[in-house]
Amino acid sequence: MRRVALLIALGGLVALLSACGDYANTTKGTVTIPSSNGPNPGNLPNPNTVPKPLTPHGYAVSLSPVTIEEVLVDPMGPNAGMQYVELFNASLYEADLGGWVLTNGQDSFTFAYGFKVASKARVLVHIGTAGTPDSCNQFAPSFGELDPAQGSLALLRAGSDVVDFVQWGNPGQPLEGAAVLVGEWLGGDYVLRAAEGRSIHYTGTASNSTAWFEDAISPGQ
């Protein structure tokens, strides 16, 4: 009698488990992914990580929303403490430059962690001089004087990834090879040096000398 009762109990358990399985299978439906309602509901791209597209001319442009916009290496009068490099954030978003490095292959300047550039804003890095930094001005007192005749500058993300580059006077300047490898420059290409009191400016249309031209200095503009 006990054996019969045990068999009946086991049969009931199997039937119950089968019913649960059938019920689970019949309640499956389409999974709906909820829409984001956070600070970026449209899942818009982050300008710090998403590369820019090719221009209509087919030239590759910088992978970074922040680029070297103007370089003054030969100001009127003494050069020491009067040279500057201007960076521009072309994106619609604030860009975090904390830990980024501006270098000529010999000397370098590292942006403090937490330093950010607002959308469509510019920041001047004053070469070889000290001062009180703010959102528009940074100072690199230990950065050696840039050579007006020839030289180069590279902007490095995380201190190592070349995201922008320019060289003037002659090809083969420091970090040209690294810039060429990542499509930030053309090998053997260079910008003609500017006359005294004038600077070289970037148009943002290509990663080569065709996007650079000589003009009057315009810091912060």
C-alpha positions in Angstrom: 0.0 0.0 0.0 2.8 2.4 0.8 4.5 1.6 -2.5 1.2 2.5 -4.3 0.9 5.7 -2.4 4.5 6.7 -3.2 3.9 6.0 -6.9 0.8 8.1 -6.9 2.6 11.0 -5.2 5.5 10.8 -7.7 3.0 10.8 -10.6 1.3 13.9 -9.2 4.7 15.7 -8.8 5.6 14.9 -12.4 2.3 16.2 -13.7 2.7 19.4 -11.7 6.2 20.0 -13.0 5.0 19.4 -16.6 2.2 21.8 -16.1 4.6 24.5 -14.8 6.8 24.0 -17.8 3.9 24.3 -20.2 2.7 27.4 -18.4 6.2 29.0 -18.6 6.4 28.3 -22.3 3.0 29.8 -23.0 3.7 33.0 -21.2 6.8 34.0 -23.3 6.3 37.2 -25.2 8.2 40.0 -27.0 10.8 41.7 -24.8 10.6 45.5 -24.9 13.7 47.4 -24.1 12.8 50.5 -22.1 13.7 53.9 -23.5 16.5 55.8 -21.8 15.3 58.7 -19.7 18.6 59.7 -18.2 20.8 62.7 -19.1 21.3 61.4 -22.6 17.9 60.1 -23.7 18.7 60.1 -27.4 21.9 58.1 -26.8 23.8 60.9 -28.6 27.5 60.2 -29.4 30.2 61.3 -27.0 32.6 63.7 -28.7 35.5 62.4 -26.6 35.3 59.0 -28.2 33.5 59.1 -31.5 35.6 60.0 -34.6 34.6 62.7 -37.0 33.5 61.6 -40.5 35.4 62.3 -43.6 35.0 65.8 -45.1 33.4 66.3 -48.6 37.0 66.5 -50.0 37.8 63.0 -48.7 40.5 64.2 -46.3 40.5 62.5 -42.9 40.0 64.8 -40.0 41.0 64.6 -36.4 39.6 61.8 -34.2 39.3 64.3 -31.4 36.7 67.1 -31.1 39.6 69.3 -29.7 42.2 70.3 -32.2 45.3 72.5 -32.4 43.7 75.7 -33.9 46.5 78.3 -33.9 50.2 78.3 -33.2 52.3 81.4 -32.7 56.0 80.6 -32.7 57.6 83.9 -33.9 55.9 86.9 -32.2 57.1 90.4 -32.7 60.2 91.0 -30.6 61.5 88.4 -28.2 60.0 84.9 -28.5 60.6 83.8 -24.9 57.3 83.8 -22.9 55.3 85.2 -25.8 54.6 82.0 -27.8 51.3 80.2 -27.5 49.2 77.3 -28.8 45.5 77.6 -29.1 43.2 74.6 -28.8 39.5 74.6 -30.0 36.6 72.4 -29.0 34.6 72.2 -32.2 31.9 69.8 -30.8 28.6 70.6 -29.2 29.7 69.0 -26.0 32.1 69.9 -23.2 35.4 68.0 -23.6 37.4 66.7 -20.7 41.1 67.2 -21.3 42.3 66.0 -18.0 45.6 64.0 -18.5 45.9 65.1 -22.1 49.4 66.2 -23.2 50.7 68.9 -25.6 54.2 68.1 -26.7 56.9 69.0 -29.3 58.6 65.7 -28.8 61.0 67.2 -26.2 59.0 69.2 -23.8 55.4 68.7 -22.7 52.5 70.1 -20.9 49.9 68.0 -19.2 46.4 69.3 -18.5 45.3 68.9 -14.9 42.7 66.2 -14.2 39.3 67.7 -14.3 40.2 70.4 -16.8 37.4 70.8 -19.3 36.8 72.9 -22.4 33.3 74.1 -23.1 31.5 73.6 -26.4 32.9 75.9 -29.1 35.4 77.3 -26.7 39.1 77.9 -27.0 42.0 77.6 -24.5 45.5 79.1 -24.9 48.5 77.3 -23.7 51.2 79.9 -23.0 54.6 78.5 -23.7 57.6 79.1 -21.4 55.8 81.4 -19.0 54.0 81.2 -15.7 50.6 82.6 -14.8 47.3 81.9 -13.1 45.4 79.3 -15.1 41.7 79.5 -15.8 39.2 78.0 -18.3 40.7 80.0 -21.2 44.4 80.1 -20.3 46.9 77.5 -19.3 50.6 78.0 -18.6 53.5 75.8 -19.4 56.6 77.5 -17.8 58.8 74.5 -18.2 58.1 74.1 -21.9 61.1 75.1 -23.9 61.0 77.9 -26.6 59.5 76.7 -29.9 61.8 77.0 -32.9 60.3 79.4 -35.4 62.2 77.8 -38.3 61.0 74.3 -37.9 59.2 72.1 -35.3 56.1 70.2 -34.5 53.3 69.9 -31.9 51.2 66.9 -31.0 48.1 66.6 -28.8 48.0 63.3 -27.0 44.9 61.8 -25.4 45.7 59.9 -22.2 49.3 61.0 -22.6 49.9 58.6 -25.5 47.3 58.6 -28.3 48.0 61.1 -31.0 44.7 62.9 -31.7 46.1 66.0 -33.5 49.4 67.1 -35.0 51.1 69.9 -37.0 54.6 70.5 -38.2 56.2 73.5 -39.8 59.3 74.5 -41.6 60.5 71.0 -42.7 59.3 67.4 -42.7 60.6 64.7 -40.3 59.9 66.6 -37.1 59.3 64.7 -33.8 56.2 62.5 -33.7 55.5 62.8 -37.4 55.7 59.1 -37.8 53.2 58.5 -34.9 50.8 61.0 -36.4 51.0 59.4 -39.9 50.3 55.9 -38.5 46.9 57.1 -37.1 46.0 59.3 -40.0 46.6 62.6 -38.3 49.2 63.7 -40.9 50.7 63.0 -44.3 54.3 61.8 -44.3 56.7 64.4 -45.6 54.1 67.2 -45.4 54.6 70.4 -43.5 53.2 73.9 -43.1 55.3 76.9 -44.3 56.7 78.9 -41.4 54.8 82.1 -40.7 56.4 85.6 -40.8 57.3 87.3 -37.6 54.3 88.5 -35.7 51.9 86.2 -37.6 50.7 82.7 -36.7 49.5 79.6 -38.5 45.8 78.7 -38.3 43.8 75.5 -38.7 40.6 75.4 -40.8 39.5 72.0 -39.5 39.0 70.6 -43.0 41.9 68.1 -43.2 44.7 66.5 -41.3 47.5 67.9 -43.5 49.0 71.2 -44.6 46.1 72.1 -46.9 44.1 72.9 -43.8 46.6 75.4 -42.4 47.3 79.0 -43.5 49.2 82.0 -42.3 47.3 85.0 -40.8 47.3 87.7 -38.1 47.4 86.4 -34.6 44.0 86.1 -33.0 44.3 84.5 -29.5 41.0 83.4 -28.1 39.0 84.3 -31.3 
